[in-house]
Amino acid sequence: MTSVAFQPRQDRLRGVLAPVLTPFTANLDPDWPAFFNHCQWLLENGASLAIFGTNSEAASLSVDERIAMTDRLLEAGIPGPRLMPGTGSCALSDTVRLTRHAVENGAGGVLVLPPFYFKGVSDDGLYAYYAELIERVGDARLAMYLYHIPQLTQVPISLSLIERLLKKYPQAIAGAKDSSGDWENSRAMIEQFSGEGFDVFPASESLLSRALPIGGAGCISATVNINPHGIQALYEALTSGNEQDASALQGEVDKVRQIYQSTAMISAMKYTLAAALGHSSWATVRPPLVPMARKDGAALLARLDLASFSLNRMQ
């Protein structure tokens, strides 16, 4: 990697982030009180908020809905620096609008999918998309995190693309969320680019014990929505060098993660919240997703009970 001049920002988001689930009412509108309460609970348990990611059903939310929900969070006192809104979409103009709104309102960063409708696009095409986004936003406060989730987008973020973007825009390109599930790819990102101020967040807490010691920034994990306290405790043990506690905590969070990974995760996490909070509409998802069937939900809760995971901690 060619060396570039880089002045690290001290306010960069690090640690544990939740791709916040979006609750809906029975008529499929965003449920604002439930959303706000969930965000508050996550913050109280140490997590920052990656609103409008995959697990937020962001692809099923309009640009206007995302902006309105962000505005309401800020008006209600949720701190902008603890937010990493997902702003990527297929239309460059939509991505610019969402990104500019986030930056102007003090978000700690933005998480940007590649344009995902056209498959097999070249790195040249992706570079042009991200470069155009950065130039159009035109704000020195921009901290962009590239969102690598090729199993859904089928548009990967390659190491060579990261290198090229960092060389041209070292201040704007802040890092990546690696949702590939491929540890070797996460490790390559960390080892090749963390020295350039590029913060890598694997998408599972199960990788924290491997990622943090080599320079990983934390994790942006779906199951932070369910287990923020446990995952934050693991992060703190690892960053403080408490190896014995970290080993035990890693085992505990892995058990919970494995339960959800064996299910349709969004519907399963929403079913869990509905059961824990006594708020049945939490189980609602927007089509084309479907809610978890009651028998499957009962089996999920039974597995959590066998794993000694208490839903009471979610109250």
N, C-alpha and C positions, 0 to 999 in steps of 0.2 A: 504493500500500500504506500503510495506516495505521501510523504509528510505534508501536512497543511497547517497553517497557522490557526490555532483554535483557542479561544478564551472561554472556558467552561462556565456555563450559567450555574449559579449557586442555588437557583430556585427550581431545578429540574425535579420532576416527579420521579420518585423511586419507591420501592417497597411493594406493598400488596395493593392491587387494584381490582375492583369488581366490575365486570361488564354488566351493568345493572339491568336486571330484569325489568320489563315494562308491564305493569298491571293494566288490565283493560276492564271496563264495565261490561255488563251483559250485552249492551248494544255495540261493543267493540271500540268505544272511545277510550283514550288513555284515562286511567283512573288517577287523577292528580293527587288526592290525599294519600292514597296507598303508595304512590310513587315517592312522594316527599318523605313519608314516614320510613320507607325502606332505605332511602338515601341517608337519612339521618342516622338510622340504626347502623348502617355500614360504616359511616364516619366515626360514630361513637366506639366502634370496635376496631378502629385503626386503619380501615381501608380507605383508599381514594377511589374516585368514581369514573370509570370508563363508560360513560353513558353512550347509548346508541351504537353498541357493538353488535356482534352476531347474536349473542344471547339476549340482547335487548329487543330482538326482532326488528332491528333498524331498517332492514330492507322492506319491511311492511309499514314503515312510518313515512309520511310525507315530509318534505323539507319544512313546510310551515309548522307541522306538528313538532318537529325536533326543535325548531327555533323557539316556539312558544313554551315548550316544556323547559328548555334551558333558561329562558327569561324568568319563568316562575320560580325555578330553583334559586336563581341569583337573588330575586326579589325577596325570597323567603329566608335569605341569609346563608345559603350554602356557599362556601368560599370558592371563587373562581379558580384559584391556583390548585385546588384539589380535584379539578375536573379535567378529563381527557375525552372530549366528545369525539365520536366517530363521525367523520365528515365526508368520507369517500362515497362516490356514486359514479354511475356510468357517464353522466353528463358533466362535463367539466364546469359548466356555469353553475350547476347545483353545488358542486364541491367547493368552488370559489366562494359562493354565498355562505355556505355553512362554515367554512374555515375562517373567512373574514369575521363573521359574527362571533365565533369562539374567541379569536385572538383579540378583537376589540373589547370583549367583555372579560378579559383577564384569565382565560383558561390556561391551565398549566401546560397543555399540549393538545394536539389533535391527532387522532388515529385515522389514517387514510388508506382505505382499500385501493387497489388498482382498478381501473375501469374493467369490469368483468364480463360484459356481454360478449364481446368479440374474443374468441379463443385463439391461441397460437400467435398472439401479437409479439413483436420483437422487443428487445430491450431498448432499441431506438425509439419505438413508439411509446413505451412506458416512460422513458426518460423525458420525452417531449411533453407528456401529460403532467408529470410532477414538476418539471421546470416551468411550464406555463402556469401552473397553479401557484408556485412560489412567486413568480414575477407579477402575476395579477394581484395577489394578496398584498405584496409589496410592503411588508411590515417586519421590522427587525425583531419583533417579539415572537414571531412564528417559531414554534417548536413542533416539527412534524415527525410523527412516528409511522413508519411504513408498516402496513398490515399484510403479513405473509400468511395466507390461508388457502393454499393451492387446491386442497381437496374440495373446496366449495367454489372458489373463483376460477380454477383451472388457469390462472394467470399468476405464475410464481414471481416473487421478488428475488432475483438472483444476486449472488455476491458481487458480480461484476457491475450490476446496476447500482448497488449500494456504493461501491467504490467510486463510480462515475459521479453520482449525485453528491457524495461527500466532498469530492474534489472541487466541484463547482459551487456548492452551497453548504459549506461546513457549519455555518451558524443556524441554518434553517432545518437541516436534517438531524433530528435529535436522537433517533433510534428506531427500533422495530419491535413489534409484537410478532413472535414466531409461533403460529398456531399449526404448524405442519405436523407436530408430534414426532418429528425426527430430531433426536438429541444431537446427532452429528452435525446437522445444519445449524442448530442453535449454538453449539460449541464453536463452529467455524465463524459465525457472526460475531460472537463475543471475542474470540481470540484475534480475529483479524481487525476489528474495528473499535473495540471498547477504548483503546488508547487514543482514538480520535474524537472522544466525547460522544460516542454512539452507544446509547443505552439499550440493551437487549432484554426484553421481557418474554421468557417462555410462557406458554398459555396453560401451564399446569403447575400447581404447587408441588407435584411429585418430582419436579426437576430442580427445586430450589436448592437442595443439598449439593447438587452438581454445578449449578449455574453460579451461585453467589461466590464460591471460593475462587473462581476464575474471572470474576468481573461482571457477572450478570447483575442487572438492576433490580430484580424482584420477579414478580409474576403478575400477569393479567389473566385471571382464571375464573371460569364460569362458577365454580363451586365456592368462590368467595361469597357469593350471594347467600349461601347456606351456612358456611363455616368460617366467617371472617375472624372470629376470635382465635380459633385454632391455628389458622394459617398465619395470622399476624404474630402469634406466639412463636411459631416455628421461625419466621423471618427474624424476630428479635433474638432468638437463641443463636441462630447462625451468625448474625452480624456482631453479636457480643462474644463469640468464640466459645459458647457453652455447648460443647460437643455432645455431652451425655444427654442433656435435655433435648438437644436438637434431634438426636437419633430417635428418641422416644416419640417426640412430637411428629417427626416425619412419618413414622409408622402409623400414628393415629390419623393424620390427615389423609394418608394414602388409602386407608380403609374406606373413608367416606368418599373420596374421589373415585375409587374403583366401583363403588355401588352406583354412582350416577353415570359413569362412563358406560355401563352395561345397559343403559336405558336411553330413551329419547330425552336428552338432558334438559332442554328448555321446559317441556311439559312436566317432567319429573320434578324439577326444582320448583316450578309454580304449584304443583300439587302439594309439595312439602310445605310451602309457605301458607297455602290455603288451610292446611290441616293445623299448622302451628299457631296461626293467628286467628283461626275461626272466621276467616274472611273468604267465603266460597268463590267469589269472583276472581280471586288471585289465580285460580286454576285456568282461567280463560286465556286462550291464545288466539292470535289473528290467523285466519286462513292464509295460506294453505296448511299451516300446522293444525294439528288436532289435539285436544286435551287428553291427558292420561285417563284411561278407563279406571273406574273405581276399583275393580279387582286388582289391577296392576298397581294402583296407588297403595292399596292395602298391603300388597306384597313388598313394595318399596319401604313403607314405614316399618314393616316387620324386620326387614334387613337392617335398617338403621338402628332399630332397637337391639338386635343381636350384636351389632358393632358397638354398642354402648354409647351411641350418639344421641344425646338428649335434645329433643325438640324444645324443651323448656328454655334453653339458652337463647332461643330466638324470640322470646316474648319481649 
